[in-house]
């Protein structure tokens, strides 16, 4: 409980008047003898009223608050939270509210001012924006309740529990729905290449059309129908894709609001969505994390929800990536041939460890190493050089990029497929490579 502005103003006025009267008396200036008594009487009356008002405030019941918010939020997107206030007050009053938002969520329009009317409930809202993924718990809502005479303000900490999950920002992909993968993926920067051969799985028989190859003709069906009949094939289905996601310290770099790890996670979900719609199975294996996770490959578009619920609280750590241990986990649990996509951030010290792990995986699986490149490096390289500091920064970046190219060429020379991309372009690059290999039946 604390004094309100009204009480402080009245105290300041009466004390100022008392001080002025005392000064006048000290200077032997004639004043009515009743003025000091009146001033002290008013001061005493104010103190009595303040005491009674404080007692009434303590006896006032707290309002009831209910928080209404979505069951889940998308990382970096604004959402609205509504607070519904009900009460039993017989007089209208205005109170201040502040919802205790968990760390990791930013907010706007707090604190809130709520006008309460007798016999009615009020509803106010504020905006919430997640800064990190995971599970967040709301515990309290703070209410500053004015006293009946407005001389005091009492803080009430109300228990308003609530839980919310923050998922990767996959909503924009659902907004487009990706209904026609062949057409819509180009909007995401995905480039599909022309089929160089035919799919491996038979789909149906149909009439021969212009542009079909002679190898597609089914001669028996042609003889029966006495018209050219062609076989139609489709891309091979029932492939398996496993993401090896590095959760180590190299993935903690941050170019914008999202870390490299968040971009890698979004890329995994994008390709998972495309692959599941193509009829392939998708799995996930993490390494260098506090709690390593493994999800066996499963088919079906509904499996994407399982992936989201399994990875929404994943985060990068300070651990060093152990590629050999990660390869051992895949080899022990994945017996069937699969496309293994290793997403990491290659460093100088990773060359031998990574190469040996990929060689072991390549004996049984098709392996793609996807490495992230900092966006700021390209920005520095493209900036004009005018000062010594800018020249030193430019030379350092060029030297670093040249070393990165050498690392990739070293892997490629040993037969390792490598994809390097900036964080925001990783998803489109992975989908492009996946579709290219699938069209060529190279998975």
N, C-alpha and C positions, 0 to 999 in steps of 0.2 A: 504494500500500500504506500502511495506517495501523494503529497499534496498536489492539488490541481493548480492550474494557472490562476483561476479565480481566487482561491484561498491565498495564494502568494501575493496577488495584487492588493487584496484587502489588508493583509498584514503589512505590506509595504506602506500603504496609505496611512494606516493608524500609527505605525511606528514613526513615519515622517511627521505626522501632526504632533505626536508626543514629543519628538525631538525639537520641533519648532517652538512648542509651548515652553519647553524647558529652557531653550535659548532666550526666549523673550523674558521669562522670569529672571534669568541670570543677569539680564541687562537692565533690570528694574523698570521694565516697560509695563504700564498698567494694562491688564487684560481681565475680562470677567473671571471671577474665581471659579465659576462652574465649568469652564472649558476643560481643564485637566480632568475633572471628575467624569465629565461626559466621555472624554476620550478613553479613559481607563475602563469605563463601563462598556463602551462599544467593543473594546479589545477583549474584555472578559466575556461578553456575549458572543463574540466571534469564536472564541476558544470553546465555549460551551456548545455552540452549534456544530463546530468542527468535531467535537468529541461525539455528540449524538449522531452526526452524519457518518462518522467512522464506524460506530456500532451498527447502524442500519446497513452500511455497505457490507460488513462482515456477515450479516444475516441474510443478505440477498442470495438467492440461489444462482448457481452458474447456468448460463445458457447451454443448450445441447447443440453440438456441432457434428455434422456428418460430412465426410469428404467423399466426393464423387470424382473418380478419375478412371482413365482407360485401364484395362487389364495389362497392357504392355505398351511400351513406347519404342520409337525408332531412334537410333542414335543420331543426335544432331538436329532433330526435327522438333518444332514447337508444338506443344499440346496444351489443352486447357484443363485446369482443375477447378471444380466447383465446390464451394463450401456452403452448406445449407444450415442455417441457424434457426433454432426454435427456442421459445422461452415462455415464461409464465408471468412476465412483468405486466402490471396494470397501467403503467404510464409509458409513453414513447420515450426512447432514449437512443443515443448513438454511441457505439463502442468501436474500439480499434482491435483488429485481429492480425495476428502474424502466424502463419503456418511454419512449423519447423521443418524445413526441407532438408533431406539428407545430403551430405557432401557428395559431390559428383553430379548434382543436378543444379542448373542455373535457373533463375526465376525472374519474372517481371511483375510489376503491379502489387508488390508487397511492401509495407503493411496495407491492410484494407480497412476502410471505414464503412460500417454497416449501420443503417438506420432501422431500428426495430419498432414495430407498431403492435399495440395490444391485440392479442388473438390472431396474429399472423406470423408466418415464418418468412425469413429473408434469405436470398441466395446471392452470393457474390463469387467472383472467380479471379484466377490469376493464371499466368502462362508459365509453362515448365519446359525446359529443354535439357535433355541428357547430354552430359559431356563424356561419359564413359559407359560401357556396357556392364551388365551384371544385375544383381538382385538388390533392391533398395527397400528399406523399411521406414515408414513414417511412424512416429511415436506420439508426438504432442502437437497441440495447437494452442497458441498463447492468445488470451483475450484480456484486454484492458477495459474493465468495467467501471463506468462512472458512478459515483455515489448519488443518492436521490437529490441532494442539494447541490451537487456538482463541485463539492469542496475537496473530494478525494478521488483517486483513480486506483483501483485494485487490480493487480495482475493475477489472473487465474490460468494455471497450466492444466489444460484439459487433455485427457487420454483419448486420442483419436487414432487408433492403430490402422495401419494400411500397408500393403505390400505391392510392389510393382516391379516388373521385369523390363529391362532395356535390351532390345535386340539390335543386331546390325541393321543398317538402313536398307532393307531389302524391299521396302514398300514401293519405291519408285519402279522397281522391276515388275512388281505385280500390277502397278498402275498401267503399264504398257501391256501386261498379261503375256507378252511374248507368244501370242497365239500362233503366229506364222513365223517360225524360226528362220526360214529361208529369206523372208522379206524384212522382218523387224530387226534382226540382229545387226543389220547394216547401220541402224540408227545409233547403236552403241559403239560403233567403230569397228565392228566385226566384218572382215572381208572373207567371203566364201569363194573358193577357187572352183574352176570347172572340174567336173569328174573326169579323171583320166582313164578310168576303166569302168567295169560294171560291179555292182554290189554282189555279195556272195550268196544272199538268200533269195530263193525263188518267191515271187509275190503272186503273179497271176499270168494267165494267157489272154492275149488281146489281138486285135487285127494289126497286121503289119502297117507301120506308118512311115512317112517320109522322114528320113534321118536315122532310122533304126539300122543297125549293122546286120549283115547276113548271119553272123554268129548267133543272133537272137532268134532266128527262125526255128520253130519246132516243126520238123518235117513230117512227123507222124500226124500231128494235129492239122497241118496244112493239107495232107493227103485226104484226111477224113472230111474236112470242111471245103476242100477244093478252092481255097483262098489262102493267101499267105497269113499265117498265124505266128506271132512273135511271143517269146517269153519276156516277161517283165520282172526285173529284179529290184530289190531294195537294199539299202545299206544294212550291213550285218548288225543284228541286235544282240542283246544279252551280253554285251561286253561289260567288263568290270573296271571301275576307276577308283583308285585310292589316293587320297591326298595325304602327303607327309608334310605336316605343318610345323615349321620351326617356331617355337615359342621363346627362344633364347634372347639374349641381350642385343644381338645384332638387329632384331626386329623392333627395337624400341625407338628407332629414329622417327622423327616427325617433321614433315614438310608443311602441313596445314593443320586443320583441327583434328585430323585422324592420324594415328601412328601407322607405320608400315605394317604392323601386325593387323590393324583393323582393315587396311586395304587388302591385305592377303586373305583375310577371312571373308570379306565381301566378294573377292574374286572366286574363292572356293564355292561360295553359295550360288554365284551366278552360273558357273560351269555346272554345278550340281543340278540346278534347275533345268538347264539345257539338256544335260545328259539323261536325266530322269525322263524328260519328255521324249527323248529319242529311244527310250526302252532299255537303257543301260542301267547297271547297278552302280551305286556310289557308296564309298566308305571313307573313313577318316582315321588318321593316326597322328597324334601329337607327340612331340619330343622336346626336351629341355624345358618342360613345364613342371610346376609343383605337383600336379596330379595328372600324369600321362593318361590319355584317353584313346580308346580304340573302338571304332564302330565298323563292324563287318559290312561289306558291300550288300546293299539291298535295293531292289527295283521298286518302282511305283512312285507317281508324283506326290502321293501323300507322305512319302518318306522325308520330304524336304522339311516338314514341320518337326520331325524327329531330330534332324540335323540342327535346326534352329534352337530347339530346346536343349540340345547337348553342348552347343558351343557359345551360347549367348554370354556366359560368364567367364569364358576363357580370357586370359590376359598374358602378356609377355612377362618374362622373369629376368633375373640377373644371371641366370645359368649360361654356361657355354654349351653350344650345340654339340652333341655327340652323335655324329652321323652313323658310326658303326653300330651303336646300340639301337638306333632307330631302324637301321637295316635289319638287324637281328629280329626285332619285333615283327616286321613285315614278313620276313622269310619264315618265321615260326607260325604265324597265324594265317597267312594268305598262300594257300597251296596252288590255287588256280592262277593261270596267267592273267595279268591285269596291267592296265596303264597306271603306273605309279608317278604321280606328279609331286616332286619335292619342291616346296616353296620356301626360300630362304633368302638371306642376304650374304652373298659370298664375300669373304675376306681373304687376305693373304695367307693367314694361318690355317685356312680350311682346305687348301688344295689337296694334299695327300689324303687326309682323313675322308674328305668327300669323294674323291676319285675311287678309293678302295671300296667304299660303301656302295657307290653306284655300280661298279663293276660286278660286285656280288649280286646286286639286285637284277642286273641286266641278264644274268644267266637264265633267270626264270621269267622276268617281267620286262615290259617296255617302259623305259624310264625317261622322264622329262624333268630337267632341272630348271626351275623358274627363279630367276634372281632379280631382286628389286634394285633400282638405281635412284639415288636421291634427285629430286627435281631441282634442287638448288644448284647442283653441279652444272646442269644445262643452262640455267639462268646466268651463272657467273661466266660460263664459256661464251655466251652470246652477248654479254655486255661490252661496250667499248672500253678500251684500256687507255686511261689518261694519266694516272698517277702511279707512283712506285708501288704503293700498297695494292692497287688494282692489278698491276703487272705480276706481283708475287702471287696473288690469289689465283690469277688466270693460269700461271705456270704450274701451280700446285694442282689445280683441278685437271689440267691436261695430263699431267704426269699420273695422277690417280686414275683417270679414265683409260689411259694407255695400259696401265698395269691391269686394269679390269678386263680390257680386251684380250690381253695375253692370257689371263686366267681362263677366260671362256674358250679361246682358241686351243688351249692345252686340253680342256675337257673334250672339245669337239674332235681333236686329233685322236682321242682314245675312243671315239664312237659314241660319245654322250651327247644327246640332244639338249641344247641350251636355249632358253628364252629369257632375254633381259628386257625389262620394261620399267617405266616409271610407275609409281604406285597406282595412280588413277587409271592407267592404261593396262594394268595387269589382267583384269577380267576379260577385256576384249581380246587381248593377245592369247590367253589360254583357250578361249572358245574358238578363235580362228585356227589354232593349231589342232585342237581336238577334231573339229569338223574336217579339216584338211586330211588328217590321218584316217578319219572314218570313211571319207569318200574314197580314199585310195586303199581301203581295207588294210591299213598298216597298223592297227591297234594290236 
